[in-house]
Amino acid sequence: MMQQSLTIRDAIIQRRSIKAFNGQPVEKDTLLSIMEDSTWAPNHQNRQPWRFVVACGKELLDLYEVLKEFAIPKWKELSDEELEKQMKKFKSPGGYIFVVVPEDARQKERLEDYAAASMLIQNIQLLAWDRGIGSCWKTPGFLDNPKFREALGVKQGERIISMLQVGYFDEMPKPKERKHVDELITIFGE
């Protein structure tokens, strides 16, 4: 494991979404430590509106079966080689974190909870990056499939807002161009 201790600015600017993981597993203790620290995300009235479904290590084998069922259409009709090719994107991460939030009936609280959980997810990504672990926040449509939700133990009144893939990688993606802040700011009163 690589320890980096980046400055906050460096972590924010250097972090990239990693999609090409090298298959090296992420140790459960490492992942749980990152998640524990991530829960210091700001959240309204200290509701801490999140919980996690985590898979790393041996749990990944069971998760692969669930992902195959819901992410690969007509997987039963594919050759073994084609199925393995399509599953590669799910098997190369070293772990998964599904972030689950309550679906509060009150719109204000629901939006606040989603925003707080989004900050938590960025905390996970930055803390992982500081340890040399990449991540990619994904929101595939199957997250809302009732049978997928059931397979993950997501209860009525909850929603999965992130399938966060985490893992080690060999190549750093190039940064993508960002808009200059002058394009984004309106000075009040001018």
N, C-alpha and C positions, 0 to 999 in steps of 0.2 A: 504494500500500500504506500502511495506517495503522499507525503504531508507537504502542503504548500504554504499555508498561512498567507493568503492574499489580503491586500487591503480591500475594504468594501468597494471602493471605486474600481479597482482592478477586477474584482470578481464580477461586478455588474457589466463592465465593458468587455471583458474577455470571455464570459460565458457564452457558449453556443449550444443550440439544440443539436444533440447527437442522434443520428439515425443509423450510423454504421458502427455498431458495437462489436467488440472482438470475441464475445462469448465467455470471457472470464467471469466467474461468479462474484457477486458482491456478498461479503460476509454478513450474516444476519445481524451480528452485534454492531457492525459499522452502520448498516442501514437504520437500525433502531436508534442509534446514537444521533444520527443526522435528524431523524424524525422527532426525537425528543427535543432537540434544540430548536427545530423549526416551529414548534408550538408556541414560541414566544411572539408569534405574529400578532400585530394589533388586531383586536376584534371588539366589536361593539358590546358594551356592558359585560365584558369578559364571558360571553356566552360560549366561546370556544366551540364553534359550530362545525365540528369535523370529527370524523373517525376514519380509520384506514382498514383496508384489506390488503395484506402484504404477502407477496410470494417471492421467496428466494431459496436457493438450495434445493432440497428434495421436493419442496412444495411446487416448484416450477413444472414438474412432470404432470401433475394433476391440472395445473392451470393451462398447460399446452392443450390438453384434451378439451377443455372448456373453450379456449380460444379457437381451436380448430372447428368446433361445432358452430360457433356463431360468427366467425370472421372469414371463413373460407366457404363461399357458396358452393354447393354441390361437391363437397370434398370427397364424398364417397365414389364419385364418378372419375376422379383423377387418378392417374398412375402414381405409384409410390414416389417416383422422381419428381413429378410435377407438384405433388402435395408437399414434399420436403422443400422444394424451391419456394413455394408460397408461404410455408411455415417459417422459413429462415428469418424473416423480419420479426417474428415473435420469439424465436429461440435464441437470437443473438444477445439480447439484453441480459444482464446479470441479475436482474430483479425487477419486480413490479410493485408499484404502490397505487392502489385505487383510492382516491379521496372521495369520501361520501359526506354529504351535507344534508341537514334537515330541509324539507320543503315546507317552510313556514307558510301558513295561509295568509299571513299579513305581508303584503308586497314589500313594504319598507324593510322589515326584518329579513325577508328572503333575499333581497338585494344586498343588504349589509352582510349577511352570512356568506353569500357567494363571493363578495369582495374580500372578506376576511380570509376565506379559504384560498382564494387566489393569491393573497399575500403569503399565506402559509406554503403554498406550492412553490412560489418563487424562493422562499427561504430554503425549502428542501433543495431546489436546484442550485442555489448559490453555495449552500453548505456542502453539497455533494461535489460541486466543482472545486471547492477549496481542497478536497481530498483526492482530486484527480479522477472523479467519477462524473461521467456525463449523464444527461437526462434528456428526455423529450416528452412534453406534455401532449397527449393525444386525446381526442374526443370522438372516437368512431361511433357511428350510429347504433351499433349493437349494445352500447352501454345502457340504453333505455329499453332493451328487449326484456320483457318480464321474466323469461326463463334464464337469461344471463344474470339478471339481478338476483334471482332466486339462487342460482349456482354460487354467487358471491355472498349470499346471506344479507342482501340489502333489503331493508324492511319497507313496508308501506309508509309513505310520508318522508322517505329519504330519496336522494338522487346521487348518482355517481357523476362527479363533474370532471374527473380526470383519470385517465389511465396513464400513469407516469412510468415510462420505461427508464430504468437506470442501469448503468454499467460502464465498464472500461472501454476505451477506444484507442486506436492506433494513429488515426489521422485527425488533426484539428481542422474543422471546416473553416473556410475563409469567411470573414465577416461580410454581411450583406449591408449594402448602403442604407443609411438612415436619413430621414429628412433632417435638414438643419433646423435647429430650434427656432430660428427667425420665421420659418414657415408655419410654425405651430402656435405662436404667441400673438395674442391681441392685447395690447396695453389698454387697460380700462381708461376711458375718457379721452383717448387720442383719436 
